[in-house]
Amino acid sequence: MKKGLIIFAWISILGSVGDAFIALYGGFLVAFVPSVELNISVEQLIKNHIYPLYWVKQVAIYVLPSTVVVWLFELPALVYFPVRVVSSIFIGWWVLRIANKIPVT
């Protein structure tokens, strides 16, 4: 169990790096591409500018209710991704602390 928690924690922490790059790229687009507005949604950002990642929406629809997925993908990307970065780092750190308390068997 300890090994599984450690793997989950590091996936969460490292995933936040990817989310940070997406947030930075979205900020870059807003700053330097006149057609991209400050309130660009997650859907618009991924579908129009990072299309190779658009498969994530189909996975999300598979594991979550579609209404939740639609709501998440309508959120402003420049709010959503920074929140994901912070929450993923926090969750990863928290799970690492829990794993650290489990004795090695």
C-alpha positions in Angstrom: 0.0 0.0 0.0 2.8 2.4 0.8 4.4 2.0 -2.6 1.0 2.7 -4.3 0.5 5.8 -2.2 4.0 7.0 -3.1 3.4 6.4 -6.8 0.0 8.2 -6.6 1.6 11.2 -4.8 4.5 11.6 -7.3 2.1 11.3 -10.3 0.0 14.0 -8.7 3.1 16.2 -8.1 4.6 15.6 -11.6 1.2 16.1 -13.2 1.1 19.6 -11.8 4.2 20.4 -13.8 2.2 19.6 -17.0 -0.7 21.7 -15.8 1.7 24.5 -15.1 3.0 24.4 -18.7 -0.5 24.4 -20.0 -1.3 27.4 -17.8 1.8 29.2 -19.0 1.0 28.4 -22.6 -2.5 29.8 -22.1 -1.1 32.9 -20.6 1.3 33.3 -23.5 -1.5 32.9 -26.0 -3.6 35.5 -24.2 -0.7 37.9 -24.1 0.6 37.5 -27.7 -2.3 36.2 -29.8 -4.9 39.0 -30.4 -7.7 36.5 -31.1 -7.3 34.7 -27.8 -9.3 36.3 -25.0 -8.5 36.4 -21.3 -11.5 34.2 -20.5 -10.6 31.4 -22.9 -12.2 28.2 -21.7 -10.5 24.9 -21.0 -12.4 23.5 -24.0 -11.2 26.2 -26.4 -7.6 26.1 -25.2 -7.3 22.4 -25.6 -9.4 22.0 -28.7 -8.0 24.9 -30.6 -4.4 25.2 -29.4 -3.3 21.9 -27.8 -5.4 19.4 -29.8 -3.2 16.3 -29.1 -4.5 16.5 -25.5 -8.2 16.7 -26.5 -8.5 12.9 -25.8 -8.5 13.8 -22.1 -12.1 15.0 -22.5 -13.3 11.6 -23.7 -11.5 9.9 -20.8 -13.2 12.4 -18.5 -16.6 11.7 -19.9 -15.9 8.0 -19.4 -15.1 8.4 -15.7 -17.3 11.4 -14.7 -20.8 12.4 -15.4 -21.0 14.3 -18.6 -22.6 17.3 -17.0 -19.5 17.6 -14.7 -17.2 17.3 -17.7 -19.1 20.0 -19.6 -18.9 22.3 -16.6 -15.2 21.7 -16.1 -14.4 22.3 -19.8 -16.4 25.6 -19.7 -14.3 27.0 -16.9 -11.7 29.7 -17.7 -8.4 27.9 -18.4 -6.4 30.6 -16.7 -8.3 29.9 -13.5 -8.7 26.2 -13.8 -5.1 25.2 -14.5 -3.4 27.2 -11.8 -5.9 25.8 -9.3 -5.1 22.3 -10.5 -1.4 23.0 -10.1 -1.8 24.1 -6.5 -4.3 21.3 -5.6 -2.2 18.6 -7.2 0.9 19.7 -5.4 -1.0 19.8 -2.1 -2.6 16.4 -2.6 0.7 14.8 -3.6 2.4 16.3 -0.6 -0.4 15.2 1.7 -0.4 11.6 0.4 3.5 11.5 0.7 3.1 12.4 4.4 0.5 9.7 4.9 2.8 7.2 3.1 5.7 8.2 5.3 3.7 7.2 8.4 3.1 3.7 7.1 5.8 1.3 8.4 7.8 -0.6 5.8 6.9 -4.3 5.9 
